[in-house]
């Protein structure tokens, strides 16, 4: 029997190019890798380093901004 993929949805982003489509999801996999469900992430072959897309970049920047606010407060 195949294992069911385990992940946690961290954020969702509506598609700007296809407003009626399901939103893109930023997910943390059971392997502690952050994924995006968008086509750009799936087709990304950036080496060296982790795969990325504009949704992940925006998510990471928001996380860094929030961390900075927490430290400043």
C-alpha positions as CSV (number, residue, x, y, z in Angstrom):
1,X,0.0,0.0,0.0
2,X,1.3,3.5,-0.9
3,X,2.1,5.9,1.9
4,X,-0.1,8.9,2.1
5,X,1.9,12.1,1.7
6,X,2.1,14.1,5.0
7,X,2.3,17.9,4.9
8,X,1.1,21.0,6.6
9,X,-0.3,23.9,4.7
10,X,1.6,27.1,5.7
11,X,-0.1,29.6,3.4
12,X,-2.3,29.9,0.3
13,X,-2.0,32.3,-2.6
14,X,-4.8,32.9,-5.1
15,X,-3.7,32.5,-8.7
16,X,-3.5,35.9,-10.5
17,X,-3.4,34.4,-13.9
18,X,-6.3,32.0,-13.3
19,X,-8.6,33.6,-10.7
20,X,-11.1,30.6,-10.7
21,X,-8.4,28.0,-10.2
22,X,-7.5,26.5,-6.8
23,X,-5.1,28.7,-4.8
24,X,-1.4,27.7,-4.7
25,X,-0.4,26.2,-1.4
26,X,2.9,26.7,0.5
27,X,3.4,23.3,2.3
28,X,5.9,22.0,4.8
29,X,6.5,18.3,3.9
30,X,7.2,15.5,6.3
31,X,10.8,15.7,5.1
32,X,11.0,19.4,6.4
33,X,11.2,20.7,2.8
34,X,9.0,23.7,1.9
35,X,7.0,23.1,-1.3
36,X,4.6,25.2,-3.5
37,X,1.9,23.6,-5.6
38,X,2.4,26.1,-8.5
39,X,3.7,25.1,-11.9
40,X,6.8,27.2,-11.6
41,X,7.9,25.4,-8.5
42,X,7.2,22.0,-10.0
43,X,9.2,22.8,-13.1
44,X,12.1,24.6,-11.2
45,X,15.5,23.0,-11.7
46,X,17.6,25.6,-9.9
47,X,21.0,24.2,-8.7
48,X,22.6,24.6,-6.3
49,X,20.1,25.3,-3.6
50,X,16.5,24.5,-3.0
51,X,13.7,24.9,-5.6
52,X,11.8,28.1,-5.3
53,X,9.1,30.3,-6.9
54,X,7.7,33.7,-6.4
55,X,5.1,32.4,-3.9
56,X,7.8,30.8,-1.7
57,X,10.0,33.9,-2.0
58,X,7.1,36.1,-0.9
59,X,6.3,33.7,2.0
60,X,9.9,33.6,3.2
61,X,10.2,37.4,3.0
62,X,7.0,37.8,5.1
63,X,8.4,35.4,7.6
64,X,11.6,37.4,7.8
65,X,9.7,40.6,8.2
66,X,7.6,39.1,11.0
67,X,10.7,37.8,12.8
68,X,12.2,41.3,12.6
69,X,9.0,42.8,14.1
70,X,9.1,40.3,16.9
71,X,12.7,41.0,17.7
72,X,12.2,44.8,17.6
73,X,9.1,44.6,19.9
